[in-house]
Amino acid sequence: MRVRITWLLMAAALWAAATAVAADQEYDHSKKMRVEHRRNLPQYIEQLHSPATQASPYYYSQLVLWIANSDDPRATKPLIEVLSDTMPRLTAHAQLTAAEFLGRRGVKRAIPILKQNLTMERRFGPPGESARFTPVWNKAVHVGAAAALFQMGELQAALPVFRSLLAMDDSDPRGIPSNAFRVVGTPIDAYANRPGALDTICRYFREAAASKNPELRAGAALRLVGIDTELAFRVANEVLALTEPEDNIHRHMGDTRLPDGRAAQIEAIRSYRIMGARVKAVYVLKAIGDARAKELLKTLVHDQSESVREAADFALRELEQKK
């Protein structure tokens, strides 16, 4: 159990780092790195299919991330191929990265393979553990594909997957890796001239804002900014008020005396999700950007959580630059 919890949290932490380059979370150094990734893109693509890369779960996911972070049209073909890949993998980081890129760039020719990924079942996890991790990562891929389709205006394809998240609470071990919940915060630009679809989306976001899962609530609140900003602000406050047992995460990852059992597993999962949710709530405040949001952000630079402190500091600097 100790090894399983540690692996789950480390995998979630890797995906959190990978998705930190999302548009509403991107730090300045990521923009500078994009130039480097574009320059190296041909080499990345060539290396992606090499036997050495295929044999290394970390390097494979890292190359896919670098390819996506190039934000270059040349990355489209190899990332569609990643979504077509059905080989057993340790995690679904690569598929999630590919789906996020294709959805963000609105690659319409990727719609058929994204729709296949709504239900496609792969085998994930370390040797001997696939039965445990396969359902979790497959769910993550389904949600990532739904988010990409949602961004491209394919609401009816995406909505059933989004709705399947509403029943999850903050400690459901059947749940998906933490940062996959940010998909409900994807842009709704594709629905600007579709009032009926917008009504459906807004109803979903309001339902998600009342979810038992704090990350789902924070993601929904981000999209409610400008639609129901008061609700978004209230949800952000409620999520930030959650007790974040961040020390427990580090203890779980390093304590060799961690007790076995479901209770320890649930505590570890809940710890990570609360930490991620509170950081997402900071970005809700940044999106609101009014005087009360700024005042709350100023208090958060002294938060007990380093992740929240860094996010709040970044948000304040961004808001200052917009003046």
VOBA-1610 file (N, C-alpha, C; in pm, whole numbers, padded with zeros to 5 digits, always signed):
BEGIN
Met+00082-00121+00000Met+00000+00000+00000Met+00085+00126+00000Arg+00195+00123+00078Arg+00282+00241+00085Arg+00335+00276-00054Val+00382+00173-00126Val+00436+00197-00260Val+00328+00247-00354Arg+00209+00190-00342Arg+00100+00229-00432Arg+00061+00374-00412Ile+00049+00417-00286Ile+00012+00556-00259Ile+00119+00650-00310Thr+00245+00616-00283Thr+00355+00700-00328Thr+00355+00714-00479Trp+00336+00603-00550Trp+00336+00608-00695Trp+00222+00694-00747Leu+00103+00679-00687Leu-00013+00756-00731Leu+00012+00905-00714Leu+00066+00945-00598Leu+00089+01086-00572Leu+00199+01142-00660Met+00305+01065-00682Met+00412+01112-00768Met+00363+01128-00911Ala+00279+01035-00957Ala+00224+01045-01092Ala+00134+01168-01103Ala+00053+01192-01001Ala-00033+01310-01003Ala+00049+01438-01000Ala+00158+01438-00924Ala+00244+01555-00917Ala+00308+01584-01052Leu+00350+01477-01124Leu+00407+01495-01256Leu+00306+01557-01351Trp+00183+01508-01346Trp+00080+01565-01435Trp+00048+01709-01396Ala+00051+01740-01267Ala+00029+01878-01224Ala+00135+01969-01283Ala+00261+01925-01280Ala+00368+02006-01337Ala+00351+02020-01488Ala+00310+01910-01552Ala+00293+01914-01697Ala+00185+02011-01739Thr+00077+02016-01666Thr-00035+02100-01705Thr-00025+02241-01650Ala+00083+02273-01580Ala+00099+02409-01528Ala+00120+02510-01638Val+00139+02464-01763Val+00156+02557-01873Val+00024+02590-01939Ala-00087+02557-01877Ala-00218+02597-01929Ala-00223+02748-01940Ala-00307+02798-02030Ala-00306+02940-02061Ala-00327+03028-01940Asp-00413+02983-01846Asp-00441+03069-01731Asp-00347+03040-01614Gln-00241+02966-01637Gln-00148+02937-01528Gln-00003+02953-01574Glu+00021+03002-01693Glu+00153+02994-01752Glu+00247+03098-01692Tyr+00362+03053-01647Tyr+00464+03142-01594Tyr+00552+03191-01709Asp+00621+03301-01684Asp+00700+03366-01788Asp+00804+03273-01849His+00869+03191-01766His+00976+03106-01819His+00922+03004-01917Ser+00794+02967-01907Ser+00735+02873-02001Ser+00728+02934-02140Lys+00701+03063-02146Lys+00694+03132-02275Lys+00832+03132-02342Lys+00935+03150-02262Lys+01071+03150-02316Lys+01109+03010-02364Met+01066+02910-02290Met+01099+02772-02327Met+01032+02731-02457Arg+00921+02795-02492Arg+00852+02758-02615Arg+00942+02775-02737Val+01021+02882-02737Val+01113+02906-02848Val+01212+02790-02861Glu+01263+02745-02746Glu+01357+02633-02747Glu+01291+02505-02796His+01168+02481-02753His+01098+02360-02796His+01069+02362-02946Arg+01037+02479-03000Arg+01013+02487-03144Arg+01139+02457-03223Arg+01251+02506-03173Arg+01377+02482-03241Arg+01412+02333-03241Asn+01381+02266-03132Asn+01416+02125-03119Asn+01307+02030-03165Leu+01196+02082-03215Leu+01080+01998-03245Leu+01110+01883-03341Pro+01183+01903-03450Pro+01211+01788-03539Pro+01282+01674-03468Gln+01376+01709-03379Gln+01446+01605-03303Gln+01353+01535-03206Tyr+01265+01610-03142Tyr+01169+01550-03049Tyr+01082+01447-03121Ile+01031+01486-03238Ile+00941+01398-03313Ile+01015+01271-03357Glu+01139+01289-03401Glu+01219+01174-03442Glu+01244+01079-03326Gln+01275+01135-03209Gln+01305+01053-03092Gln+01182+00983-03035Leu+01063+01039-03060Leu+00942+00987-02997Leu+00920+00839-03027His+00955+00798-03147His+00928+00659-03186His+01050+00569-03174Ser+01157+00618-03115Ser+01276+00535-03099Ser+01252+00428-02993Pro+01318+00313-03004Pro+01301+00207-02903Pro+01335+00253-02762Ala+01438+00339-02749Ala+01477+00387-02616Ala+01366+00469-02552Thr+01301+00553-02633Thr+01191+00635-02581Thr+01072+00547-02544Gln+01039+00454-02629Gln+00925+00367-02603Gln+00946+00282-02478Ala+01071+00256-02445Ala+01101+00174-02327Ala+01106+00255-02198Ser+01099+00387-02210Ser+01109+00474-02091Ser+00979+00550-02071Pro+00896+00511-01975Pro+00768+00581-01953Pro+00786+00730-01928Tyr+00887+00767-01850Tyr+00906+00908-01819Tyr+00948+00986-01943Tyr+01047+00933-02017Tyr+01098+01008-02132Tyr+00991+01020-02241Tyr+00912+00916-02259Tyr+00803+00922-02357Tyr+00706+01036-02322Ser+00661+01040-02197Ser+00569+01146-02154Ser+00634+01283-02164Gln+00763+01291-02130Gln+00833+01418-02134Gln+00846+01470-02277Leu+00878+01380-02371Leu+00888+01423-02511Leu+00754+01472-02564Val+00647+01401-02530Val+00514+01445-02573Val+00483+01584-02517Leu+00521+01607-02391Leu+00501+01737-02329Leu+00580+01846-02402Trp+00706+01819-02432Trp+00787+01918-02503Trp+00731+01946-02642Ile+00685+01842-02711Ile+00625+01861-02843Ile+00502+01951-02833Ala+00416+01923-02735Ala+00296+02006-02716Ala+00332+02148-02676Asn+00433+02163-02591Asn+00471+02296-02543Asn+00535+02383-02650Ser+00570+02322-02763Ser+00620+02402-02875Ser+00510+02491-02930Asp+00383+02448-02910Asp+00267+02520-02964Asp+00285+02548-03113Asp+00333+02447-03181Asp+00368+02458-03323Asp+00276+02366-03403Pro+00226+02413-03519Pro+00139+02327-03600Pro+00203+02194-03639Arg+00335+02190-03645Arg+00404+02066-03680Arg+00384+01957-03575Ala+00341+01998-03458Ala+00319+01901-03350Ala+00188+01825-03365Thr+00102+01872-03453Thr-00032+01813-03465Thr-00029+01665-03502Lys+00044+01630-03605Lys+00045+01491-03653Lys+00097+01394-03547Pro+00213+01420-03486Pro+00259+01323-03384Pro+00167+01314-03263Leu+00098+01422-03229Leu+00010+01418-03112Leu-00121+01346-03143Ile-00167+01353-03267Ile-00280+01270-03307Ile-00240+01122-03299Glu-00116+01092-03339Glu-00067+00955-03330Glu-00060+00907-03185Val-00027+00998-03093Val-00025+00961-02950Val-00163+00917-02906Leu-00267+00987-02952Leu-00404+00950-02914Leu-00450+00821-02982Ser-00381+00781-03088Ser-00413+00656-03155Ser-00339+00538-03094Asp-00243+00567-03007Asp-00158+00465-02946Asp-00239+00381-02846Thr-00232+00252-02859Thr-00303+00162-02766Thr-00207+00072-02688Met-00078+00101-02695Met+00019+00020-02621Met+00000+00038-02470Pro+00029-00065-02389Pro+00024-00047-02244Pro+00123+00061-02200Arg+00080+00149-02112Arg+00165+00259-02065Arg+00158+00265-01912Leu+00259+00329-01854Leu+00259+00345-01710Leu+00149+00441-01665Thr+00138+00555-01734Thr+00036+00655-01703Thr-00026+00705-01833Ala-00125+00792-01819Ala-00191+00851-01936Ala-00147+00995-01959His-00032+01036-01902His+00012+01174-01918His+00022+01214-02066Ala+00076+01124-02148Ala+00096+01157-02289Ala-00038+01182-02360Gln-00136+01095-02336Gln-00267+01113-02400Gln-00335+01242-02353Leu-00322+01272-02225Leu-00383+01394-02174Leu-00317+01519-02233Thr-00186+01517-02244Thr-00114+01629-02304Thr-00154+01648-02450Ala-00163+01537-02524Ala-00199+01546-02665Ala-00341+01600-02682Ala-00434+01552-02603Ala-00572+01599-02613Ala-00582+01748-02580Glu-00510+01792-02477Glu-00514+01934-02439Glu-00462+02021-02553Phe-00353+01981-02616Phe-00296+02056-02729Phe-00396+02066-02843Leu-00454+01953-02883Leu-00544+01950-02998Leu-00671+02030-02972Gly-00722+02023-02848Gly-00840+02101-02815Gly-00811+02249-02812Arg-00699+02285-02752Arg-00662+02427-02741Arg-00641+02490-02878Arg-00584+02415-02970Arg-00557+02468-03104Arg-00674+02446-03200Gly-00779+02377-03154Gly-00897+02358-03237Gly-00871+02276-03362Val-00799+02167-03347Val-00762+02083-03462Val-00882+01993-03498Lys-00959+02037-03596Lys-01082+01967-03631Lys-01058+01826-03682Arg-00945+01804-03750Arg-00922+01670-03803Arg-00892+01568-03693Ala-00874+01618-03570Ala-00853+01527-03458Ala-00984+01482-03394Ile-01097+01539-03438Ile-01226+01506-03376Ile-01256+01356-03378Pro-01237+01286-03490Pro-01269+01141-03490Pro-01189+01062-03385Ile-01059+01085-03375Ile-00980+01009-03277Ile-01012+01053-03135Leu-01045+01180-03116Leu-01086+01225-02983Leu-01216+01157-02941Lys-01309+01141-03033Lys-01434+01073-03001Lys-01408+00926-02968Gln-01314+00865-03036Gln-01279+00728-03001Gln-01223+00720-02859Asn-01149+00824-02819Asn-01088+00825-02686Asn-01188+00851-02574Leu-01311+00885-02607Leu-01415+00900-02505Leu-01449+00767-02440Thr-01428+00659-02514Thr-01465+00526-02463Thr-01351+00424-02475Met-01242+00462-02539Met-01133+00366-02560Met-01076+00318-02428Glu-01048+00190-02420Glu-00990+00131-02299Glu-00847+00084-02329Arg-00752+00132-02249Arg-00613+00091-02260Arg-00570+00025-02129Arg-00449-00027-02127Arg-00394-00084-02004Arg-00286+00009-01951Phe-00301+00052-01826Phe-00208+00143-01762Phe-00158+00084-01630Gly-00045+00136-01585Gly+00004+00100-01453Gly+00134+00023-01459Pro+00206+00017-01347Pro+00330-00062-01340Pro+00299-00210-01348Pro+00399-00290-01381Pro+00377-00435-01391Pro+00312-00491-01264Gly+00208-00568-01285Gly+00138-00629-01173Gly+00033-00540-01109Glu+00025-00414-01153Glu-00069-00320-01091Glu-00172-00267-01191Ser-00175-00320-01313Ser-00261-00263-01416Ser-00409-00269-01379Ala-00450-00374-01309Ala-00591-00384-01272Ala-00632-00270-01180Arg-00537-00220-01102Arg-00566-00112-01007Arg-00569+00024-01077Phe-00473+00051-01165Phe-00458+00184-01222Phe-00527+00204-01356Thr-00556+00095-01427Thr-00618+00108-01559Thr-00750+00186-01555Pro-00844+00156-01465Pro-00971+00233-01466Pro-00950+00382-01439Val-00856+00415-01349Val-00830+00555-01314Val-00779+00632-01435Trp-00676+00578-01501Trp-00617+00651-01612Trp-00706+00651-01735Asn-00783+00543-01757Asn-00877+00545-01869Asn-00981+00655-01850Lys-01027+00670-01727Lys-01122+00779-01699Lys-01059+00915-01729Ala-00932+00930-01694Ala-00863+01055-01721Ala-00857+01083-01871Val-00829+00981-01950Val-00823+00999-02096Val-00960+01036-02150His-01064+00972-02100His-01199+01003-02146His-01232+01150-02119Val-01197+01197-02001Val-01226+01336-01966Val-01140+01432-02048Gly-01015+01398-02068Gly-00929+01484-02149Gly-00979+01496-02292Ala-01024+01386-02348Ala-01080+01389-02484Ala-01209+01470-02487Ala-01292+01456-02383Ala-01416+01533-02377Ala-01386+01683-02370Ala-01284+01720-02296Ala-01248+01862-02285Ala-01205+01918-02420Ala-01126+01841-02492Ala-01081+01887-02624Ala-01199+01902-02719Leu-01289+01804-02719Leu-01408+01812-02804Leu-01497+01929-02764Phe-01509+01952-02635Phe-01588+02064-02584Phe-01535+02196-02638Gln-01404+02211-02638Gln-01345+02335-02687Gln-01371+02356-02836Met-01392+02247-02908Met-01415+02258-03052Met-01563+02260-03088Gly-01649+02278-02986Gly-01791+02292-03012Gly-01870+02163-03014Glu-01805+02050-02978Glu-01872+01919-02980Glu-01935+01891-02843Leu-02032+01975-02806Leu-02090+01968-02672Leu-02157+01835-02644Gln-02236+01787-02738Gln-02311+01664-02712Gln-02221+01544-02692Ala-02103+01546-02753Ala-02007+01437-02732Ala-01943+01448-02595Ala-01915+01570-02552Ala-01841+01593-02428Ala-01926+01584-02303Leu-02050+01629-02312Leu-02132+01648-02192Leu-02154+01521-02110Pro-02180+01405-02171Pro-02199+01285-02087Pro-02077+01253-02001Val-01959+01274-02055Val-01837+01248-01977Val-01825+01349-01864Phe-01851+01476-01894Phe-01847+01579-01790Phe-01946+01547-01678Arg-02065+01504-01717Arg-02167+01476-01615Arg-02127+01358-01526Ser-02048+01268-01580Ser-02007+01152-01500Ser-01918+01194-01383Leu-01862+01314-01388Leu-01777+01363-01279Leu-01857+01413-01160Leu-01983+01447-01183Leu-02061+01514-01078Leu-02082+01427-00955Ala-02080+01297-00971Ala-02106+01208-00858Ala-01981+01181-00775Met-01865+01226-00820Met-01741+01196-00747Met-01722+01292-00630Asp-01674+01240-00518Asp-01641+01327-00407Asp-01490+01349-00403Asp-01439+01409-00295Asp-01299+01449-00294Asp-01204+01337-00253Ser-01256+01218-00230Ser-01168+01109-00190Ser-01200+00980-00265Asp-01273+00991-00374Asp-01314+00873-00450Asp-01193+00810-00519Pro-01149+00693-00476Pro-01031+00633-00537Pro-01053+00590-00681Arg-01179+00592-00725Arg-01206+00563-00866Arg-01189+00688-00950Gly-01161+00799-00885Gly-01154+00926-00953Gly-01037+00936-01048Ile-01018+01052-01104Ile-00915+01072-01203Ile-00804+01158-01146Pro-00685+01156-01207Pro-00575+01235-01155Pro-00613+01382-01140Ser-00561+01440-01037Ser-00604+01569-00988Ser-00626+01674-01096Asn-00525+01702-01178Asn-00536+01815-01268Asn-00626+01791-01387Ala-00670+01669-01407Ala-00766+01646-01514Ala-00896+01721-01488Phe-00922+01756-01360Phe-01044+01829-01330Phe-01044+01970-01388Arg-00928+02021-01428Arg-00926+02156-01482Arg-00995+02162-01618Val-01029+02046-01676Val-01092+02047-01808Val-01226+02119-01805Val-01292+02122-01691Val-01420+02191-01689Val-01399+02342-01694Gly-01274+02385-01686Gly-01244+02527-01700Gly-01201+02565-01840Thr-01221+02477-01937Thr-01180+02508-02073Thr-01268+02618-02131Pro-01214+02696-02227Pro-01288+02809-02282Pro-01419+02769-02349Ile-01514+02861-02350Ile-01645+02834-02411Ile-01666+02920-02536Asp-01556+02964-02597Asp-01565+03052-02713Asp-01644+02989-02828Ala-01636+02858-02841Ala-01702+02790-02953Ala-01853+02802-02947Tyr-01908+02847-02833Tyr-02053+02851-02815Tyr-02108+02993-02811Ala-02025+03090-02852Ala-02064+03231-02843Ala-02195+03259-02918Asn-02217+03193-03029Asn-02337+03216-03110Asn-02436+03101-03102Arg-02429+03025-02991Arg-02520+02911-02972Arg-02585+02924-02835Pro-02688+03010-02824Pro-02748+03037-02693Pro-02803+02912-02623Gly-02860+02819-02700Gly-02912+02697-02638Gly-02801+02616-02574Ala-02688+02605-02646Ala-02574+02532-02591Ala-02518+02604-02470Leu-02512+02736-02475Leu-02460+02813-02361Leu-02545+02791-02237Asp-02675+02784-02254Asp-02764+02757-02139Asp-02731+02621-02077Thr-02712+02522-02163Thr-02678+02388-02114Thr-02545+02389-02039Ile-02447+02459-02096Ile-02314+02467-02034Ile-02322+02536-01899Cys-02395+02647-01893Cys-02406+02722-01767Cys-02475+02639-01660Arg-02575+02562-01699Arg-02641+02475-01601Arg-02542+02371-01548Tyr-02461+02317-01638Tyr-02363+02219-01594Tyr-02262+02282-01498Phe-02210+02399-01532Phe-02111+02464-01446Phe-02169+02493-01308Arg-02297+02532-01303Arg-02358+02560-01173Arg-02373+02429-01092Glu-02408+02321-01161Glu-02413+02191-01092Glu-02274+02152-01042Ala-02173+02171-01127Ala-02037+02133-01089Ala-01986+02220-00974Ala-02031+02345-00968Ala-01988+02435-00861Ala-02041+02390-00725Ala-02141+02303-00727Ala-02196+02249-00602Ala-02149+02106-00577Ser-02054+02059-00654Ser-02004+01922-00641Ser-01936+01899-00507Lys-01923+01773-00469Lys-01850+01739-00348Lys-01699+01739-00372Asn-01659+01745-00498Asn-01517+01745-00529Asn-01468+01889-00543Pro-01376+01935-00459Pro-01335+02076-00461Pro-01267+02117-00590Glu-01196+02026-00656Glu-01131+02063-00781Glu-01233+02084-00892Leu-01334+02003-00894Leu-01441+02022-00992Leu-01511+02155-00966Arg-01532+02188-00839Arg-01595+02316-00803Arg-01510+02434-00849Ala-01380+02426-00824Ala-01292+02537-00862Ala-01285+02552-01014Gly-01280+02440-01085Gly-01278+02447-01231Gly-01406+02509-01286Ala-01519+02472-01230Ala-01647+02529-01273Ala-01653+02678-01240Ala-01602+02715-01124Ala-01604+02857-01084Ala-01526+02942-01183Leu-01416+02889-01236Leu-01337+02964-01332Leu-01419+03000-01455Arg-01502+02908-01500Arg-01583+02935-01618Arg-01707+03019-01587Leu-01743+03025-01460Leu-01859+03107-01422Leu-01824+03255-01409Val-01695+03286-01410Val-01654+03427-01406Val-01706+03496-01531Gly-01780+03604-01512Gly-01841+03675-01624Gly-01981+03626-01655Ile-02016+03506-01608Ile-02150+03451-01626Ile-02227+03467-01496Asp-02167+03421-01388Asp-02221+03439-01254Asp-02101+03461-01161Thr-02046+03582-01170Thr-01922+03613-01098Thr-01940+03604-00948Glu-02058+03637-00898Glu-02081+03628-00753Glu-02070+03484-00706Leu-02128+03393-00782Leu-02118+03252-00747Leu-01973+03205-00756Ala-01903+03248-00860Ala-01763+03210-00877Ala-01679+03257-00759Phe-01702+03380-00715Phe-01626+03435-00601Phe-01657+03357-00473Arg-01784+03325-00454Arg-01823+03251-00334Arg-01761+03111-00332Val-01764+03044-00447Val-01706+02910-00454Val-01555+02915-00429Ala-01488+03015-00487Ala-01344+03030-00465Ala-01313+03047-00317Asn-01392+03129-00249Asn-01373+03149-00106Asn-01393+03020-00028Glu-01497+02946-00063Glu-01526+02821+00008Glu-01416+02718-00012Val-01364+02710-00135Val-01257+02614-00163Val-01129+02655-00090Leu-01099+02784-00089Leu-00979+02831-00019Leu-00988+02810+00131Ala-01110+02804+00183Ala-01129+02786+00328Ala-01111+02640+00370Leu-01099+02549+00272Leu-01080+02408+00307Leu-00946+02388+00377Thr-00943+02298+00471Thr-00818+02265+00539Thr-00733+02181+00447Glu-00616+02230+00419Glu-00527+02161+00327Glu-00421+02085+00404Pro-00434+01954+00415Pro-00336+01876+00492Pro-00211+01849+00410Glu-00146+01956+00361Glu-00034+01939+00270Glu+00080+01864+00336Asp+00099+01884+00467Asp+00205+01811+00535Asp+00184+01660+00523Asn+00055+01620+00517Asn+00026+01478+00507Asn+00079+01419+00376Ile+00075+01501+00269Ile+00122+01451+00140Ile+00270+01417+00149His+00348+01513+00201His+00492+01489+00210His+00520+01374+00306Arg+00440+01361+00411Arg+00459+01251+00504Arg+00428+01119+00435His+00320+01117+00355His+00282+00994+00286His+00388+00952+00184Met+00451+01053+00122Met+00547+01021+00017Met+00681+00977+00076Gly+00707+01009+00203Gly+00837+00978+00257Gly+00836+00890+00380Asp+00722+00868+00441Asp+00715+00793+00566Asp+00707+00644+00537Thr+00810+00571+00574Thr+00810+00428+00548Thr+00720+00353+00643Arg+00664+00423+00742Arg+00577+00356+00839Arg+00430+00381+00810Leu+00401+00431+00691Leu+00262+00459+00656Leu+00177+00334+00672Pro+00067+00342+00746Pro-00015+00223+00766Pro-00086+00181+00639Asp-00103+00053+00625Asp-00178+00002+00511Asp-00326+00030+00533Gly-00403+00017+00426Gly-00547+00028+00440Gly-00608+00138+00358Arg-00736+00124+00334Arg-00811+00217+00250Arg-00813+00358+00310Ala-00819+00369+00442Ala-00826+00502+00504Ala-00704+00585+00469Ala-00586+00524+00471Ala-00464+00597+00436Ala-00464+00639+00290Gln-00513+00551+00204Gln-00520+00582+00061Gln-00613+00700+00037Ile-00729+00698+00099Ile-00826+00806+00080Ile-00772+00938+00133Glu-00704+00932+00247Glu-00647+01055+00302Glu-00545+01116+00207Ala-00463+01030+00145Ala-00362+01078+00052Ala-00425+01142-00072Ile-00526+01075-00126Ile-00595+01128-00243Ile-00662+01261-00210Arg-00730+01266-00097Arg-00800+01388-00058Arg-00701+01503-00036Ser-00587+01474+00024Ser-00486+01576+00048Ser-00442+01641-00082Tyr-00413+01558-00181Tyr-00366+01611-00307Tyr-00474+01691-00378Arg-00597+01645-00373Arg-00704+01715-00443Arg-00737+01848-00379Ile-00731+01856-00247Ile-00755+01984-00182Ile-00645+02082-00218Met-00521+02037-00218Met-00411+02124-00255Met-00432+02179-00396Gly-00465+02091-00491Gly-00487+02137-00627Gly-00606+02229-00639Ala-00713+02202-00566Ala-00832+02285-00572Ala-00806+02426-00521Arg-00730+02438-00413Arg-00702+02570-00356Arg-00617+02654-00453Val-00525+02590-00524Val-00447+02664-00624Val-00539+02709-00738Lys-00630+02623-00781Lys-00723+02662-00887Lys-00812+02777-00843Ala-00849+02778-00716Ala-00933+02888-00666Ala-00860+03021-00674Val-00728+03018-00659Val-00649+03141-00675Val-00666+03196-00816Tyr-00668+03108-00916Tyr-00684+03153-01054Tyr-00826+03201-01083Val-00920+03156-01005Val-01055+03212-01015Val-01050+03359-00972Leu-00981+03386-00862Leu-00969+03524-00814Leu-00896+03610-00916Lys-00793+03555-00978Lys-00721+03631-01081Lys-00814+03664-01198Ala-00897+03568-01237Ala-00989+03592-01348Ala-01093+03698-01312Ile-01136+03701-01187Ile-01231+03804-01143Ile-01162+03940-01144Gly-01048+03949-01077Gly-00960+04065-01088Gly-01010+04196-01030Asp-01120+04196-00955Asp-01167+04323-00899Asp-01098+04350-00765Ala-01138+04459-00700Ala-01069+04503-00578Ala-01077+04398-00467Arg-01193+04335-00450Arg-01207+04237-00343Arg-01124+04113-00372Ala-01114+04075-00500Ala-01033+03960-00536Ala-00885+03989-00508Lys-00843+04111-00541Lys-00703+04149-00516Lys-00672+04150-00367Glu-00765+04198-00288Glu-00741+04201-00142Glu-00726+04059-00087Leu-00809+03968-00137Leu-00798+03830-00091Leu-00667+03768-00138Leu-00626+03798-00259Leu-00499+03748-00310Leu-00382+03796-00224Lys-00391+03920-00177Lys-00283+03974-00092Lys-00270+03896+00038Thr-00382+03847+00089Thr-00373+03766+00211Thr-00317+03627+00182Leu-00340+03579+00060Leu-00298+03443+00025Leu-00147+03432+00000Val-00078+03543-00019Val+00067+03535-00034Val+00133+03495+00098His+00054+03490+00206His+00103+03445+00337His+00038+03313+00378Asp-00023+03244+00282Asp-00092+03119+00311Asp+00005+03012+00360Gln-00048+02915+00433Gln+00036+02805+00483Gln+00091+02719+00370Ser+00025+02718+00256Ser+00065+02634+00144Ser+00158+02709+00050Glu+00274+02653+00024Glu+00368+02716-00069Glu+00308+02728-00208Ser+00233+02627-00250Ser+00171+02629-00383Ser+00074+02744-00396Val-00006+02766-00292Val-00103+02876-00294Val-00030+03010-00288Arg+00074+03019-00208Arg+00150+03145-00198Arg+00208+03183-00335Glu+00269+03087-00402Glu+00329+03115-00532Glu+00224+03154-00635Ala+00111+03083-00635Ala+00005+03114-00731Ala-00052+03253-00705Ala-00071+03289-00579Ala-00125+03420-00545Ala-00029+03531-00585Asp+00099+03510-00560Asp+00199+03610-00598Asp+00201+03630-00748Phe+00198+03519-00823Phe+00195+03528-00968Phe+00069+03600-01017Ala-00046+03568-00957Ala-00173+03630-00997Ala-00169+03781-00974Leu-00116+03823-00862Leu-00107+03967-00832Leu-00015+04037-00931Arg+00096+03974-00963Arg+00188+04037-01062Arg+00121+04049-01198Glu+00047+03946-01238Glu-00025+03951-01364Glu-00128+04063-01366Leu-00201+04077-01257Leu-00303+04182-01249Leu-00240+04320-01249Glu-00125+04334-01187Glu-00056+04463-01188Glu-00010+04500-01328Gln+00035+04402-01403Gln+00083+04428-01538Gln-00029+04470-01632Lys-00153+04433-01598Lys-00268+04466-01684Lys-00318+04608-01662Lys-00267+04675-01561Lys-00315+04811-01532Lys-00281+04907-01646
//
